[in-house]
Amino acid sequence: MKHLTKRKLAFVIAAAMGIAGCADDGKDGQDGAPGEPGPGPNPPVTEVSEVTTVTMINHALEEGQIRYEFEVTNEDGELVNGLAKAEAKFAEKTENGVVMNRDGAIGGYTDTTKEGAVLNALGDGHYEFIAPMPAVTTASEGIVWLRVGGDDSTQIARSQPMVVAKADMVHTTTTEACQSCHVDYAASHLKHPSYTAINADGEVDLVGGCMVCHNNVSQAEENGGYATNTFQKIGHINHVTRTKDGKEVLGFEKDFAVTNCYTCHAEPVMNTSIAGNGCSDCHSTDMSESAALLSANSDFDAREFHAKSALIGLDERQTIRAEHSTSLSAIYMNDLGNYCTDLTLFKGEEVLDIEALYAEDGTGTLSYASTYLHGYNNKSIVGRESRSYETSYKGDGSKTFCHETLDLQTPQIMASSRVTFNLGEDAGYDGVSFTSYSPVVELADLSKETDYERRHSVTADSCTTCHNNDTNYHKNGSYVEGGLDCVACHNNGQDRSAKNSAPGFGPMVHSMHWGIGNELSGAKQDEDGNNVANSADRLNAENCVSCHAEGISLAEIPNQYMLSRAFNGGSVGVATSPITANCYACHTSASALSHMEQNGGQLNMKVPTGINEEGNDFVIPGWHTTPTAESCATCHDTGKSFGIDKFHNFER
């Protein structure tokens, strides 16, 4: 008799069942309905955060309180339990603007330490905060604000403030307008950078976050707001002049016009009463005629009103700039053997008569019309070829400048010109100036022309974004085109001292804003007449994107020295390699300079000098053809492991 083990017996039974199951037509039965999904794995939970993120689920303005429902996570996306602190603020929209009264009569603020405030845990990382505010009703609207964490009894970091909700048209300025100069206020060292808020979508709302405390009504007024400084006063007054330690000090000293309202206000301002918020910051309330005019005009736009005011002159300057342009011919030789160039002024396509508009005594429509001749090498201006000229007019509206001799005799030469419309007390500063650059010609054959080119790595609005009054910096040089006018004098070979700030154009701009030139500029002085740091040092120097919005390529910087008397106490006879000059303008420590020099950079390398006819020292031509040994781009070019973009900000 054959014996079957249990294993074999089970196999036989299974086989028999399988055969029986195939006894019909072989089709499977209908699938059953899908089951309910399981609960899934529990998300990770913690009670620690170094960065606390709030995600809003819901909020409601109720009678006498605001109810918030939200989720809290840490920097790793883990849900955070154990939250012990929450803060709430509400600035209510009124006929006078938004107000958060310290006495709670309008709006309100509270936190979990205050009576009646309740913070409930609804689940892992899930909370409800009930913030009592007696003045709040279901009809209230304004700026709703929330912040959590930061309690000493927990390890939960304080979150970034959040503007949970904001009523329409509570402000006409924009975060983008503020950040156009400040770039990233949260990373600055100015007032309250940690109060830079985000909205419920995680986008920066700098204006809304500021206005929840800096309301439209000052604390000093009856039923006033939270802070003494209103938001409009910060914009209108504190950017120009402010009080510190009981003394009035300058804010933005140089060519910033607070009356160019378009700089900050993306939409027409809401208040049109001379006695109302904003206007009264600058204007006396005893202006009955003006007040009547504004009240009668419902379409009044304060931005346009200020721009077109003859007292301000902004519209006139902008119109002149928009309507006019200049051109400069390539250098040619006249019958006397002089090097000449023709300057032409246009209004649209029409050629204007410079002779008729210009007066030597400064009383004409034009106060200045002049040219320089330059040496040119490797797409850089390497010095001024001539400092004197004779002028004449051809009768076609143009002005001709002829230079008898050339000082440098560089193989390539070109010209620059300046024309200034006579406005203000000193048109060199207050006027509207235009600069042109001629084509480049070969000294050996003036008929051989190429376009003038210069690496200019800043954007066209780099200067005018902040210096917004459409005037000149000085000496008929304007802020347009990213300071391209300035290059006619501040270049590799002009060897300007620039108040001993830094050489050339880029290094000088760096130093004047954030380096030693910031104080040496003399733009700002204390009560004893001593130079002190100007307001540019209140901006974050790491935010290179303010000017270099398209980034920087160190590899594209011409391998050419720049004369650097500005780094040498004003004494000529030295040159500095270009990347070193730009970096040393701000980074002046011994260790920083040592690093530059170890990698081929040179500071104040000696170059040959002589004595000119006036008895002054000058640099003997030829220095600009010697290549430098800088290797900075090898490690520090954009995108490299130690790229400049790792240490400076080139993105908004």
C-alpha positions as CSV (number, residue, x, y, z in Angstrom):
1,M,0.0,0.0,0.0
2,K,1.4,3.4,-1.0
3,H,1.6,5.9,1.8
4,L,1.2,9.7,1.2
5,T,2.8,12.2,3.4
6,K,0.9,15.2,4.6
7,R,2.8,17.4,2.1
8,K,2.0,15.1,-0.8
9,L,-1.6,14.8,0.2
10,A,-2.0,18.5,0.3
11,F,-0.6,18.8,-3.2
12,V,-3.0,16.1,-4.5
13,I,-6.0,17.9,-3.0
14,A,-4.9,21.3,-4.4
15,A,-4.4,19.7,-7.9
16,A,-7.9,18.2,-7.7
17,M,-9.5,21.5,-6.8
18,G,-7.6,23.2,-9.7
19,I,-9.0,20.7,-12.2
20,A,-12.5,21.1,-10.8
21,G,-12.2,24.9,-11.1
22,C,-11.5,24.6,-14.8
23,A,-14.5,22.4,-15.5
24,D,-16.6,25.3,-17.0
25,D,-15.7,27.5,-20.0
26,G,-12.5,28.7,-18.3
27,K,-13.6,32.4,-17.7
28,D,-12.9,34.2,-14.5
29,G,-15.6,35.7,-12.5
30,Q,-16.2,39.5,-12.1
31,D,-13.7,41.4,-10.0
32,G,-15.0,42.7,-6.7
33,A,-15.4,46.4,-5.8
34,P,-12.2,48.0,-4.7
35,G,-11.8,48.4,-1.0
36,E,-11.3,51.6,0.9
37,P,-7.6,52.8,0.9
38,G,-5.8,52.1,4.1
39,P,-4.7,54.9,6.5
40,G,-1.1,54.9,5.1
41,P,2.0,55.4,7.1
42,N,1.9,58.0,9.8
43,P,3.9,61.2,8.8
44,P,7.0,61.9,10.9
45,V,6.4,64.1,13.9
46,T,8.8,66.1,16.0
47,E,8.8,68.8,18.7
48,V,11.9,70.6,17.4
49,S,12.3,73.1,14.6
50,E,15.1,75.4,13.5
51,V,12.9,76.8,10.7
52,T,9.2,76.9,11.4
53,T,6.8,76.9,8.5
54,V,3.1,77.8,8.9
55,T,0.5,76.5,6.4
56,M,-2.8,78.2,6.7
57,I,-5.9,76.0,6.6
58,N,-8.6,78.5,7.4
59,H,-9.2,81.8,9.3
60,A,-12.4,83.7,10.2
61,L,-13.1,87.1,11.7
62,E,-15.8,86.6,14.3
63,E,-17.5,88.8,16.8
64,G,-14.7,89.9,19.2
65,Q,-12.1,87.4,18.0
66,I,-10.2,86.0,15.0
67,R,-10.0,82.2,14.6
68,Y,-6.9,80.7,12.9
69,E,-6.5,77.1,11.8
70,F,-3.1,76.1,10.5
71,E,-0.4,73.4,10.2
72,V,3.1,73.7,11.5
73,T,6.2,71.9,10.0
74,N,9.9,72.2,10.4
75,E,12.8,72.5,7.9
76,D,12.6,68.8,7.1
77,G,8.8,68.9,6.4
78,E,8.0,67.1,9.6
79,L,4.9,67.9,11.5
80,V,5.6,69.9,14.7
81,N,3.8,69.1,18.0
82,G,4.1,70.9,21.2
83,L,3.5,74.5,19.9
84,A,3.1,76.8,22.9
85,K,3.1,80.3,21.5
86,A,1.1,82.1,18.8
87,E,0.8,85.9,18.1
88,A,-2.0,87.6,16.2
89,K,-2.4,91.2,14.9
90,F,-5.1,92.9,13.0
91,A,-5.0,96.3,11.4
92,E,-8.5,97.4,10.4
93,K,-9.3,99.3,7.3
94,T,-11.0,102.6,8.1
95,E,-11.7,105.8,6.2
96,N,-8.3,107.0,7.3
97,G,-6.5,103.9,6.3
98,V,-5.5,100.8,8.3
99,V,-5.2,101.2,12.1
100,M,-4.2,98.9,14.9
101,N,-4.9,100.8,18.1
102,R,-2.7,100.0,21.1
103,D,-5.8,100.3,23.4
104,G,-7.8,97.9,21.3
105,A,-10.4,100.4,20.1
106,I,-9.6,99.7,16.4
107,G,-8.1,96.4,15.2
108,G,-6.2,94.4,17.8
109,Y,-3.2,92.3,18.8
110,T,-2.7,89.5,21.3
111,D,-0.7,86.3,21.9
112,T,-1.1,83.1,24.0
113,T,0.1,84.9,27.1
114,K,-2.8,87.2,27.1
115,E,-6.2,86.5,28.8
116,G,-8.7,84.8,26.7
117,A,-6.3,83.6,24.0
118,V,-6.6,79.8,23.4
119,L,-4.2,77.6,21.4
120,N,-5.7,74.1,20.7
121,A,-3.9,71.1,19.2
122,L,-6.3,69.4,16.8
123,G,-3.9,66.7,15.7
124,D,-0.2,66.2,14.8
125,G,1.1,69.6,13.7
126,H,-2.5,70.8,13.4
127,Y,-3.6,73.8,15.5
128,E,-6.4,76.2,16.2
129,F,-5.7,79.7,17.7
130,I,-8.5,81.8,19.0
131,A,-7.3,85.4,19.4
132,P,-9.6,87.7,21.3
133,M,-9.9,91.2,19.8
134,P,-13.0,93.1,21.2
135,A,-13.1,95.6,18.3
136,V,-13.3,92.9,15.6
137,T,-16.6,92.1,14.0
138,T,-17.7,89.8,11.1
139,A,-17.8,92.9,8.9
140,S,-14.2,94.0,9.7
141,E,-11.5,93.9,7.0
142,G,-7.9,94.9,6.9
143,I,-4.6,93.1,7.4
144,V,-4.7,89.8,9.3
145,W,-1.4,88.7,10.7
146,L,0.0,85.6,12.4
147,R,3.2,84.4,13.9
148,V,4.0,81.2,15.9
149,G,6.8,79.7,17.9
150,G,9.7,81.2,19.8
151,D,8.6,80.3,23.3
152,D,11.4,79.7,25.7
153,S,9.8,76.5,27.0
154,T,10.0,74.7,23.7
155,Q,12.6,74.1,20.9
156,I,10.3,75.5,18.2
157,A,11.8,78.4,16.4
158,R,9.8,81.6,15.8
159,S,8.2,81.5,12.4
160,Q,8.4,84.2,9.8
161,P,5.4,86.6,10.1
162,M,2.5,85.8,7.8
163,V,0.0,88.2,6.3
164,V,-2.9,85.7,6.3
165,A,-5.3,88.0,4.5
166,K,-5.4,91.6,3.3
167,A,-8.3,93.7,2.1
168,D,-8.2,95.2,-1.4
169,M,-6.6,98.6,-1.8
170,V,-5.1,99.0,1.7
171,H,-1.9,100.3,0.0
172,T,-0.8,101.3,-3.5
173,T,2.9,100.8,-3.0
174,T,4.3,97.4,-3.7
175,T,6.9,95.0,-2.2
176,E,8.5,94.9,-5.6
177,A,9.1,98.7,-5.5
178,C,10.7,98.4,-2.0
179,Q,12.8,95.5,-3.0
180,S,14.0,97.1,-6.3
181,C,16.5,99.0,-4.0
182,H,16.5,96.8,-0.9
183,V,16.4,93.5,-2.8
184,D,15.9,91.3,0.2
185,Y,14.9,93.3,3.3
186,A,14.7,90.2,5.5
187,A,18.5,89.7,5.0
188,S,19.4,93.4,5.7
189,H,20.6,95.0,8.9
190,L,18.0,97.8,8.8
191,K,15.0,98.2,11.2
192,H,13.1,95.0,12.1
193,P,14.2,92.8,9.2
194,S,12.9,89.7,11.1
195,Y,9.4,91.2,10.7
196,T,9.5,90.9,6.9
197,A,6.3,89.0,6.2
198,I,5.1,86.4,3.7
199,N,1.6,85.8,2.5
200,A,-0.4,82.6,2.7
201,D,1.2,81.4,-0.5
202,G,4.7,81.9,0.8
203,E,5.5,85.1,-1.2
204,V,7.1,88.0,0.4
205,D,4.7,90.8,1.5
206,L,7.0,93.4,2.8
207,V,4.5,96.3,2.6
208,G,1.6,94.4,4.3
209,G,3.9,93.1,7.0
210,C,5.2,96.6,7.8
211,M,1.8,98.2,7.7
212,V,0.2,96.0,10.3
213,C,2.2,98.1,12.8
214,H,3.2,101.2,10.8
215,N,-0.4,102.1,10.1
216,N,-1.8,105.1,8.1
217,V,-2.5,106.9,11.4
218,S,0.2,107.8,13.9
219,Q,0.1,106.6,17.5
220,A,0.3,110.3,18.4
221,E,-3.2,111.0,17.0
222,E,-6.5,110.3,18.7
223,N,-7.4,106.7,18.2
224,G,-4.1,106.4,16.5
225,G,-2.3,103.4,15.2
226,Y,0.4,101.2,16.8
227,A,3.6,103.1,15.8
228,T,4.5,106.7,15.8
229,N,6.0,106.5,12.3
230,T,3.3,105.9,9.8
231,F,4.1,103.8,6.7
232,Q,3.7,106.9,4.5
233,K,6.1,108.9,6.7
234,I,8.7,106.2,6.4
235,G,8.5,106.6,2.6
236,H,8.0,110.3,2.3
237,I,10.2,111.6,5.1
238,N,12.6,109.0,6.5
239,H,14.0,108.2,3.1
240,V,15.1,111.8,2.8
241,T,15.8,112.9,6.4
242,R,15.2,111.4,9.7
243,T,15.8,111.9,13.4
244,K,18.4,109.8,15.2
245,D,19.5,110.4,18.8
246,G,17.6,113.6,18.8
247,K,19.4,114.9,15.7
248,E,18.2,115.3,12.2
249,V,20.3,113.2,9.8
250,L,20.2,112.8,6.1
251,G,18.6,109.7,4.6
252,F,19.1,109.2,0.8
253,E,21.5,112.0,0.1
254,K,22.0,111.9,-3.7
255,D,19.5,112.4,-6.5
256,F,16.6,110.6,-4.9
257,A,13.3,112.5,-5.5
258,V,10.6,111.5,-3.1
259,T,8.3,113.5,-5.3
260,N,8.8,110.9,-8.1
261,C,5.8,109.0,-6.7
262,Y,5.8,106.5,-9.5
263,T,9.0,104.9,-7.9
264,C,6.9,103.4,-5.1
265,H,3.2,103.8,-6.0
266,A,2.2,101.2,-8.6
267,E,-1.4,102.6,-8.4
268,P,-2.8,106.1,-7.8
269,V,-2.7,107.0,-4.2
270,M,-6.0,106.7,-2.3
271,N,-5.8,109.9,-0.2
272,T,-6.4,113.1,-2.2
273,S,-6.9,115.4,0.8
274,I,-4.1,117.9,1.5
275,A,-5.0,117.5,5.2
276,G,-5.0,113.7,5.0
277,N,-2.5,110.9,5.4
278,G,0.5,111.2,3.3
279,C,0.0,114.7,1.9
280,S,0.3,116.2,5.4
281,D,3.8,114.7,5.8
282,C,5.1,117.3,3.4
283,H,2.4,119.9,2.9
284,S,0.9,122.4,5.3
285,T,-2.8,121.8,5.9
286,D,-3.4,125.5,5.3
287,M,-3.8,125.1,1.6
288,S,-7.5,125.8,1.0
289,E,-7.3,126.5,-2.7
290,S,-5.3,123.3,-3.4
291,A,-7.6,121.3,-1.2
292,A,-10.6,122.6,-3.1
293,L,-9.0,121.7,-6.4
294,L,-8.3,118.1,-5.3
295,S,-11.7,117.6,-3.8
296,A,-13.4,118.7,-7.0
297,N,-11.3,116.4,-9.1
298,S,-12.2,112.8,-8.6
299,D,-9.7,111.7,-11.2
300,F,-6.8,113.3,-9.4
301,D,-3.6,111.3,-9.5
302,A,-1.0,112.6,-7.0
303,R,1.8,110.8,-9.0
304,E,1.1,112.7,-12.2
305,F,0.5,115.9,-10.2
306,H,4.0,115.8,-8.7
307,A,5.7,114.7,-11.8
308,K,4.3,117.6,-13.8
309,S,4.8,120.2,-11.2
310,A,7.1,123.0,-12.5
311,L,8.6,123.3,-9.0
312,I,9.8,119.8,-9.2
313,G,10.7,119.7,-12.9
314,L,10.6,115.9,-13.2
315,D,8.2,115.9,-16.2
316,E,10.3,118.5,-18.0
317,R,13.5,116.5,-17.6
318,Q,11.8,113.2,-18.6
319,T,10.3,114.9,-21.7
320,I,13.7,116.3,-22.8
321,R,15.3,112.9,-22.4
322,A,12.6,111.1,-24.2
323,E,12.5,113.4,-27.2
324,H,16.3,114.0,-27.8
325,S,19.4,112.1,-28.6
326,T,22.9,112.7,-29.9
327,S,25.4,111.1,-32.3
328,L,29.1,111.5,-32.8
329,S,30.9,110.8,-36.1
330,A,34.0,108.7,-36.4
331,I,37.3,110.7,-36.1
332,Y,38.6,112.1,-39.4
333,M,41.4,114.4,-40.4
334,N,40.8,117.9,-41.7
335,D,42.9,119.8,-44.2
336,L,45.1,121.1,-41.4
337,G,45.9,117.6,-40.2
338,N,43.8,117.9,-37.1
339,Y,41.7,115.0,-35.7
340,C,38.1,116.0,-35.9
341,T,34.6,114.7,-34.9
342,D,31.1,116.0,-35.6
343,L,28.5,116.2,-32.8
344,T,24.8,116.2,-33.8
345,L,21.8,116.8,-31.6
346,F,18.4,115.4,-32.6
347,K,14.8,115.9,-31.5
348,G,13.2,112.8,-32.8
349,E,14.5,112.6,-36.5
350,E,15.0,116.4,-36.7
351,V,18.5,117.8,-36.5
352,L,18.7,120.7,-34.1
353,D,21.1,123.7,-34.5
354,I,23.6,123.4,-31.7
355,E,25.1,126.8,-32.5
356,A,21.7,128.5,-32.0
357,L,21.0,126.7,-28.8
358,Y,24.4,127.0,-27.1
359,A,25.8,130.0,-25.4
360,E,29.3,130.2,-23.8
361,D,27.9,132.3,-20.9
362,G,25.5,129.5,-19.9
363,T,22.3,131.4,-20.8
364,G,21.4,129.3,-23.8
365,T,19.1,126.2,-24.0
366,L,22.3,124.1,-24.0
367,S,24.8,124.8,-21.2
368,Y,27.5,122.3,-22.4
369,A,28.5,120.7,-25.7
370,S,32.0,119.1,-25.7
371,T,34.0,116.0,-26.8
372,Y,37.0,114.0,-25.7
373,L,39.4,111.9,-27.8
374,H,40.4,108.6,-26.2
375,G,42.9,105.8,-26.7
376,Y,41.2,102.4,-27.1
377,N,42.5,98.9,-26.7
378,N,41.0,95.5,-26.0
379,K,37.5,97.0,-25.9
380,S,38.5,99.4,-23.2
381,I,39.2,103.1,-23.0
382,V,42.9,103.4,-22.0
383,G,43.3,107.1,-21.7
384,R,42.6,110.6,-23.0
385,E,44.3,111.4,-26.2
386,S,43.7,115.1,-26.3
387,R,42.6,117.7,-23.8
388,S,42.2,120.8,-26.1
389,Y,40.3,121.5,-29.3
390,E,39.0,124.1,-31.7
391,T,35.3,124.3,-32.5
392,S,33.4,125.3,-35.6
393,Y,30.0,124.9,-37.2
394,K,29.2,123.6,-40.6
395,G,25.8,125.1,-41.0
396,D,24.0,121.8,-40.8
397,G,23.3,122.0,-37.1
398,S,26.2,120.0,-36.0
399,K,29.2,121.1,-34.0
400,T,32.8,120.2,-35.0
401,F,35.6,119.6,-32.6
402,C,39.2,119.4,-34.0
403,H,42.2,118.3,-31.9
404,E,45.6,119.3,-33.1
405,T,47.7,116.7,-31.4
406,L,47.3,113.3,-29.7
407,D,49.1,112.6,-26.5
408,L,49.1,108.8,-26.4
409,Q,49.3,107.7,-30.0
410,T,47.4,104.5,-29.3
411,P,46.9,102.3,-32.4
412,Q,43.1,102.7,-32.0
413,I,41.3,106.0,-31.1
414,M,37.7,107.1,-30.6
415,A,35.7,110.0,-29.2
416,S,33.0,110.7,-26.6
417,S,30.7,113.7,-26.4
418,R,28.4,115.4,-23.9
419,V,25.5,117.7,-24.4
420,T,23.6,119.2,-21.5
421,F,20.2,121.0,-21.5
422,N,20.4,124.1,-19.2
423,L,18.2,123.4,-16.2
424,G,18.4,124.2,-12.5
425,E,21.0,126.2,-10.6
426,D,23.9,124.2,-11.9
427,A,23.1,122.4,-15.1
428,G,26.2,120.1,-14.7
429,Y,24.2,118.5,-11.8
430,D,20.6,119.6,-12.4
431,G,20.4,119.5,-16.2
432,V,19.7,116.7,-18.7
433,S,22.8,115.3,-20.3
434,F,23.4,113.0,-23.3
435,T,26.6,111.1,-23.9
436,S,27.6,109.4,-27.2
437,Y,30.6,107.3,-28.2
438,S,32.0,107.4,-31.8
439,P,33.1,104.4,-33.8
440,V,36.7,103.2,-33.3
441,V,39.2,104.0,-36.0
442,E,42.7,102.8,-36.7
443,L,45.3,105.6,-36.1
444,A,47.3,104.4,-39.1
445,D,44.3,104.5,-41.4
446,L,41.3,106.6,-40.1
447,S,39.1,105.1,-42.8
448,K,39.1,101.7,-41.0
449,E,36.1,101.9,-38.6
450,T,34.6,99.4,-36.1
451,D,31.8,99.9,-33.6
452,Y,32.7,101.1,-30.2
453,E,32.3,98.2,-27.7
454,R,32.8,98.0,-24.0
455,R,31.9,95.3,-21.6
456,H,29.2,96.9,-19.5
457,S,27.7,94.2,-17.2
458,V,25.0,96.2,-15.5
459,T,21.5,96.7,-16.6
460,A,20.2,100.0,-18.1
461,D,18.1,100.9,-15.0
462,S,20.7,100.0,-12.4
463,C,21.3,103.5,-11.4
464,T,18.0,105.2,-12.1
465,T,16.0,102.6,-10.0
466,C,17.2,104.4,-6.9
467,H,18.6,107.7,-8.3
468,N,15.2,108.6,-9.7
469,N,15.1,112.3,-10.3
470,D,16.6,112.3,-13.9
471,T,19.4,114.6,-13.1
472,N,23.2,114.1,-13.4
473,Y,25.6,112.8,-10.8
474,H,28.2,115.5,-11.6
475,K,30.1,117.1,-14.5
476,N,27.3,116.6,-17.0
477,G,27.3,112.8,-16.5
478,S,23.8,111.2,-16.1
479,Y,22.7,108.0,-14.4
480,V,21.0,106.6,-17.6
481,E,22.1,103.3,-19.3
482,G,23.6,102.0,-16.1
483,G,26.1,104.8,-15.8
484,L,27.5,104.4,-19.3
485,D,28.1,108.2,-19.3
486,C,30.5,107.9,-16.5
487,V,32.8,105.6,-18.5
488,A,34.0,108.5,-20.6
489,C,36.0,109.7,-17.6
490,H,36.1,106.7,-15.3
491,N,37.8,104.0,-17.3
492,N,40.9,101.9,-17.3
493,G,43.3,104.6,-18.4
494,Q,41.8,107.9,-17.2
495,D,43.4,107.4,-13.8
496,R,40.9,109.4,-11.8
497,S,41.5,109.7,-8.1
498,A,37.7,109.7,-7.4
499,K,38.3,111.0,-3.9
500,N,40.8,108.1,-3.4
501,S,37.9,105.6,-3.6
502,A,38.8,103.1,-6.3
503,P,39.9,103.3,-10.0
504,G,37.9,102.9,-13.2
505,F,34.2,102.6,-13.3
506,G,33.1,99.3,-11.6
507,P,35.6,99.5,-8.7
508,M,34.7,103.1,-8.1
509,V,31.0,102.3,-7.9
510,H,31.6,99.4,-5.5
511,S,33.8,101.6,-3.3
512,M,31.5,104.6,-3.3
513,H,28.6,102.5,-2.2
514,W,30.2,99.9,0.2
515,G,33.9,100.5,0.4
516,I,36.2,103.2,1.7
517,G,34.8,105.6,-0.8
518,N,31.4,105.5,1.0
519,E,32.8,107.8,3.7
520,L,35.4,109.6,1.6
521,S,32.7,110.7,-0.9
522,G,31.7,113.6,1.5
523,A,28.1,113.0,0.6
524,K,27.3,113.0,4.3
525,Q,28.9,114.8,7.1
526,D,28.5,115.0,10.9
527,E,27.9,118.2,12.9
528,D,31.6,118.8,13.0
529,G,32.0,118.6,9.2
530,N,33.6,115.2,9.2
531,N,32.7,112.8,6.5
532,V,30.6,109.8,7.6
533,A,29.2,106.8,5.8
534,N,26.5,107.7,3.3
535,S,23.2,106.0,3.1
536,A,24.3,103.3,0.6
537,D,25.9,101.4,3.4
538,R,22.3,100.7,4.7
539,L,21.9,98.5,1.7
540,N,23.2,94.9,1.7
541,A,26.4,94.9,-0.3
542,E,26.0,91.2,-1.1
543,N,23.0,92.0,-3.3
544,C,24.9,92.4,-6.5
545,V,21.7,91.8,-8.4
546,S,20.7,95.4,-7.8
547,C,23.0,96.3,-10.7
548,H,24.2,92.9,-12.1
549,A,20.7,91.5,-12.8
550,E,22.1,89.2,-15.5
551,G,25.0,87.9,-13.4
552,I,28.7,88.2,-13.8
553,S,31.3,86.4,-15.9
554,L,34.8,86.8,-14.5
555,A,36.2,85.1,-17.6
556,E,34.9,87.9,-19.8
557,I,36.6,90.7,-17.9
558,P,39.4,92.0,-20.3
559,N,42.8,90.8,-19.2
560,Q,44.1,94.4,-18.9
561,Y,45.5,96.5,-16.0
562,M,43.7,99.7,-14.9
563,L,45.6,102.7,-13.7
564,S,45.0,103.0,-9.9
565,R,46.1,106.2,-8.4
566,A,42.9,106.1,-6.3
567,F,44.4,103.1,-4.5
568,N,47.7,105.0,-4.1
569,G,46.8,108.1,-2.2
570,G,46.2,110.0,-5.4
571,S,49.8,109.5,-6.7
572,V,50.2,108.4,-10.3
573,G,52.5,105.6,-11.6
574,V,50.7,102.5,-10.5
575,A,48.2,100.0,-12.1
576,T,46.1,97.2,-10.6
577,S,44.8,94.0,-12.3
578,P,41.1,94.3,-13.0
579,I,39.4,91.6,-10.9
580,T,41.6,92.6,-7.9
581,A,40.6,96.2,-8.4
582,N,36.9,95.3,-8.3
583,C,37.2,93.0,-5.3
584,Y,39.6,95.2,-3.3
585,A,37.2,98.1,-3.6
586,C,35.2,96.4,-0.8
587,H,37.4,93.6,0.5
588,T,40.4,95.5,1.8
589,S,41.6,93.2,4.6
590,A,45.2,92.0,4.5
591,S,44.0,88.4,4.2
592,A,41.7,89.2,1.3
593,L,44.5,91.0,-0.5
594,S,46.9,88.2,0.2
595,H,44.5,85.7,-1.4
596,M,44.2,87.9,-4.5
597,E,48.0,88.3,-4.8
598,Q,48.6,84.6,-4.3
599,N,46.4,83.9,-7.3
600,G,48.0,86.4,-9.7
601,G,46.3,89.6,-8.7
602,Q,48.4,92.8,-8.4
603,L,47.7,96.0,-6.5
604,N,49.5,99.2,-7.5
605,M,52.1,97.6,-9.8
606,K,54.7,100.3,-10.7
607,V,54.4,101.6,-14.3
608,P,56.7,104.1,-16.1
609,T,56.0,107.7,-15.7
610,G,57.2,111.0,-17.1
611,I,56.6,114.8,-16.8
612,N,54.3,116.5,-19.2
613,E,54.5,120.1,-20.6
614,E,52.5,121.4,-17.6
615,G,55.0,119.9,-15.2
616,N,52.7,117.1,-14.0
617,D,53.5,113.4,-13.7
618,F,51.9,111.2,-16.3
619,V,52.0,107.5,-17.2
620,I,54.1,106.6,-20.2
621,P,51.9,104.8,-22.8
622,G,52.2,101.1,-23.3
623,W,51.2,99.8,-19.8
624,H,47.8,98.6,-21.2
625,T,49.3,96.1,-23.5
626,T,50.9,94.0,-20.7
627,P,48.6,91.1,-19.8
628,T,47.9,90.3,-16.1
629,A,48.5,87.0,-14.4
630,E,45.1,86.9,-12.5
631,S,43.6,83.4,-12.3
632,C,40.5,84.4,-10.3
633,A,38.0,83.0,-12.8
634,T,39.5,79.5,-12.4
635,C,37.8,79.1,-9.0
636,H,35.5,82.1,-8.7
637,D,33.7,82.4,-12.0
638,T,29.9,81.9,-11.9
639,G,28.9,78.3,-11.6
640,K,32.3,77.1,-10.2
641,S,32.6,75.3,-6.8
642,F,33.7,78.6,-5.2
643,G,31.9,80.8,-7.7
644,I,31.2,84.5,-7.0
645,D,27.5,83.5,-7.1
646,K,28.0,81.3,-4.0
647,F,29.0,84.4,-1.9
648,H,27.0,87.2,-3.6
649,N,23.4,87.3,-4.6
650,F,22.7,87.6,-8.4
651,E,19.0,86.6,-8.2
652,R,15.9,88.3,-6.9
